[in-house]
Amino acid sequence: MFAVPLRAKYAELSGRLLHNQFQRALYLESTESSNDLKSEIYAVVDYPFATVNTALNNCLWLWHDWPPRHERLPVNHRQG
């Protein structure tokens, strides 16, 4: 299910993964507009996909509630 798209993306990025400022198989792609920021990180890791997938999914709780509630700025929902 994931193998074909992953191999295609790897083929597309192979040059960037091999030759970059990180000096390892890592590529960062980032775009910014006036109201949006999007980043994607691609890396070759020496672990089975299932292991990496589980590890990344287990880390999602770190970002789910970020920043911590006590560090959030109050939001004023009133306009004008």
Legacy VTK file of the C-alpha trace (Angstrom):
# vtk DataFile Version 3.0
C-alpha trace
ASCII
DATASET POLYDATA
POINTS 80 float
0.000 0.000 0.000
2.753 2.501 0.909
5.647 0.966 -1.020
4.876 2.296 -4.511
4.334 5.969 -3.532
7.328 5.894 -1.167
9.621 4.491 -3.851
8.380 7.071 -6.346
9.043 9.906 -3.879
12.467 8.455 -3.095
13.332 8.374 -6.795
12.147 11.982 -7.162
14.204 13.210 -4.193
17.238 10.907 -4.392
19.624 13.656 -5.523
18.458 16.037 -2.796
18.644 13.310 -0.165
22.258 12.543 -1.076
23.532 16.101 -1.505
22.285 18.656 1.024
23.377 20.921 3.863
22.554 18.263 6.485
25.181 15.854 5.082
22.801 12.936 5.554
19.758 11.474 3.812
17.444 14.263 4.905
15.531 16.829 2.854
13.403 19.706 4.139
10.875 21.431 1.908
9.130 24.556 3.138
6.721 27.048 1.590
5.286 30.212 3.071
2.510 32.529 1.992
0.936 35.541 3.689
-1.286 33.323 5.855
0.153 29.816 5.666
3.336 27.918 6.430
3.863 24.356 5.229
6.877 22.114 5.755
7.609 18.561 4.774
10.587 16.524 5.932
11.876 13.534 4.008
14.535 11.186 5.370
15.949 7.744 4.800
16.011 5.818 8.072
17.493 2.406 8.714
14.415 0.923 10.365
11.379 -0.955 9.050
8.467 1.263 8.017
6.209 -0.178 10.737
8.738 0.752 13.445
9.099 4.336 12.195
5.354 4.706 11.697
4.648 3.588 15.272
7.332 5.857 16.717
6.063 8.906 14.838
2.432 8.212 15.716
3.382 7.846 19.382
5.007 11.290 19.256
1.921 13.032 17.905
0.678 13.685 21.434
3.591 16.129 21.813
2.159 18.340 19.073
-1.524 17.765 19.805
-1.541 20.186 22.717
1.262 22.578 21.714
2.061 25.042 23.111
1.203 23.946 26.642
-1.958 25.593 27.921
-0.118 27.679 30.522
2.066 29.222 27.784
-0.741 30.140 25.382
-1.592 33.758 24.803
-5.216 34.741 25.374
-7.226 35.063 22.164
-9.611 37.972 21.716
-12.432 36.708 19.521
-14.135 40.117 19.284
-13.540 42.040 16.085
-13.242 45.830 15.881
LINES 1 81
80 0 1 2 3 4 5 6 7 8 9 10 11 12 13 14 15 16 17 18 19 20 21 22 23 24 25 26 27 28 29 30 31 32 33 34 35 36 37 38 39 40 41 42 43 44 45 46 47 48 49 50 51 52 53 54 55 56 57 58 59 60 61 62 63 64 65 66 67 68 69 70 71 72 73 74 75 76 77 78 79
